[in-house]
Structures are given as C-alpha cells and as structure tokens.
C-alpha cells in the first residue's frame, strides 16, 4: 500500500522545503553582501546592466580600463572620488560584482530545481503557483536592483534611498515568502491533508511593524543618517536636537531628513519590539517555543546592534551584523507567525 501510494503521489514536500531553506540561506548571504556593498560605497562601480554577459568580470588590463572609464563618467567619481586609482576601483568593483553574481546564483538555485520538480511532478497541488510567483518576484528584484543603481548614474552621487528601501524590502518579502512556503511544505510532509497556515491579526501587525522599521533602516543607510549623531539615547545633548532644518511639506522630513529619519528609526525600534514580543508570546502559547525564543533573542540583539552601530560611528562590521540580524529576525518572526497561523486553523 505504501509503495502504491508513493507511486500515485510523487510529490516530495520535505525535499522541496529543504531546497527552499537553502535558497533562504543564500538570500541572507545576499543581504550581508548588499550591506557591505552599500557601506563601502561600491554600488555604483558597475555602470551597466548586463544580466547574462555581466557574469564574466573584466579579465584583461584593457577590460579593466574600460570599466574604470565608465565609472569615471558618473558624478560619484567626478565629485567624490576624483583621482581614484585603478586598484581602488577594483576594490569597490569586487563587492558590487559579488552582489550581482550572488543574485544570479540565487536565480539559478531557485529556477532550475523548480523546473526539475515541476517536470517530475514533485510539487504538491496548490503550491506550483506560489513557487512561480516567488520566481517572478525574484526576477522583478533584479530589475529593481538596476532601477536603484540607475538613480545614481547621472545627477546624484549615490542611489536613491527610496529605491534602496524598495530593493531591500523586496528581497526580504521574497525571503519571508520562501520561509513561509517551506514551513507549509513541512506541514504537508507530516500530514498530506495539512492546509496552509493563515495570518492572524496580531501576527500581521507585528510583521508590518518590523517591515516599517526595516524601511526606516534602509532610509537611514541610504541617507547616511547613521552618521548624524553617534550618541544614544540622546541625539547630542537632547532627545531631539534643536534647530534642525526642516523640509516642507512637513511629512517629507520622515522620508528625506536624515536627522528625523534617524530619530524615527531609533524609537520605532521599541514599538516594533513590543509587537514582536507579543508575537513570540502567542507563538509560545501555540507550542512553537523555539521560534518564540529565537524572536526574543534576536529582538534584543537587534536593538543592541543598532545602538552599537550608532556609538561606533557606523563601523562596517557592526552595521553589517545589524542588517543581517534583521533578516534573521524576519525569518524567526515568519516562523512564529506561521505557528500562530496553524494554531488558528
């Protein structure tokens, strides 16, 4: 009977979940390299988008000089890096190239196994459309990445912080979607008739707060707002510094004013933390103690890393750890949300 059942039902949900968790690990690595790329001001070193041929880096002196000449035409070089040596250019080129290469690797690591699983009929009913949607979102992410880079090639000396936020949030939406789908598949592996988890209102609110906080983190990085005040909990000598130039209309300060953005990012963290701790309590009540404890530990660590990032003057290793920990926290929060969603069914 078991052998016949296996023949009639060739889906392999557990295998698919392992594959998705591996892709998620690559995305976390991508987030880390993206953070280094941003903090080393490497993101504009490659001025062309070549999705296929761009996988091959410059190999000869002439090719390196051609790439360097392209970089020398943009405002970042002309206004900020005039006189940079070819060796200096190669150093920043490395991080942007690695970032793009990882994007291609993730695309292939998702697309090729997905095609194989589909051809072999290994995908459980109802999951094909979800996996295809995640693949499409990954393709869109590549276009968003170029849209972000293009914003810094003609007038600006850096990329748009708004486009940077869109790029980061899209990556993390994909990460969360992959983790959620992998956990649904794990449930199917345990019981063929298991239904997908759903969002509960409290879990939805907690994840929304986390994503808003991540958006302000991206604004902080894109505006270099972390350098505005290297003190905590006060900004200088006061909770909010006096005589800060404000933009009009007033709401734009929350998006474009580095001081205001840093202030919001500082204190919204505790609102988001409260939501996530509530989520952890709900997850523990649903029996998902590991996810709950992970959320609690990562929330505390994330706040400490944020404070240390400010006090260090945005030291690269601490700032990158802060960004990577945000991705890990999202994974834990997604897991906790899934647990509450399964309990609610």
C-alpha positions, 0 to 999 in steps of 0.5 A: 500500500505504501509503495502504491501510494508513493507511486500515485503521489510523487510529490516530495514536500520535505525535499522541496522545503529543504531546497527552499531553506537553502535558497533562504540561506543564500538570500541572507548571504545576499543581504550581508553582501548588499550591506557591505556593498552599500557601506563601502560605497561600491554600488555604483562601480558597475555602470551597466546592466548586463544580466547574462554577459555581466557574469564574466568580470573584466579579465584583461588590463584593457577590460579593466580600463574600460570599466574604470572609464565608465565609472569615471563618467558618473558624478560619484567619481567626478565629485567624490572620488576624483583621482581614484586609482585603478586598484581602488576601483577594483576594490569597490568593483569586487563587492558590487560584482559579488552582489550581482553574481550572488543574485544570479546564483540565487536565480539559478538555485531557485529556477532550475530545481523548480523546473526539475520538480515541476517536470517530475511532478514533485510539487504538491497541488496548490503550491506550483503557483506560489513557487512561480510567483516567488520566481517572478518576484525574484526576477522583478528584484533584479530589475529593481536592483538596476532601477536603484543603481540607475538613480545614481548614474547621472545627477546624484552621487549615490542611489536613491534611498527610496529605491534602496528601501524598495530593493531591500524590502523586496528581497526580504518579502521574497525571503519571508515568502520562501520561509513561509512556503517551506514551513507549509511544505513541512506541514504537508510532509507530516500530514498530506491533508495539512492546509496552509497556515493563515495570518492572524491579526496580531501576527500581521501587525507585528510583521508590518511593524518590523517591515516599517522599521526595516524601511526606516533602516534602509532610509537611514543607510541610504541617507547616511543618517547613521552618521548624524549623531553617534550618541544614544539615547540622546541625539547630542545633548537632547532627545531631539536636537534643536534647530534642525532644518526642516523640509516642507511639506512637513511629512517629507522630513520622515522620508528625506531628513536624515536627522528625523529619519534617524530619530524615527528609526531609533524609537520605532525600534521599541514599538516594533519590539513590543509587537514582536514580543507579543508575537513570540508570546502567542507563538509560545502559547501555540507550542512553537517555543523555539521560534518564540525564543529565537524572536526574543533573542534576536529582538534584543540583539537587534536593538543592541546592534543598532545602538552599537552601530550608532556609538561606533560611528557606523563601523562596517562590521557592526552595521553589517551584523545589524542588517543581517540580524534583521533578516534573521529576525524576519525569518524567526518572526515568519516562523512564529507567525506561521505557528500562530497561523496553524494554531488558528486553523 
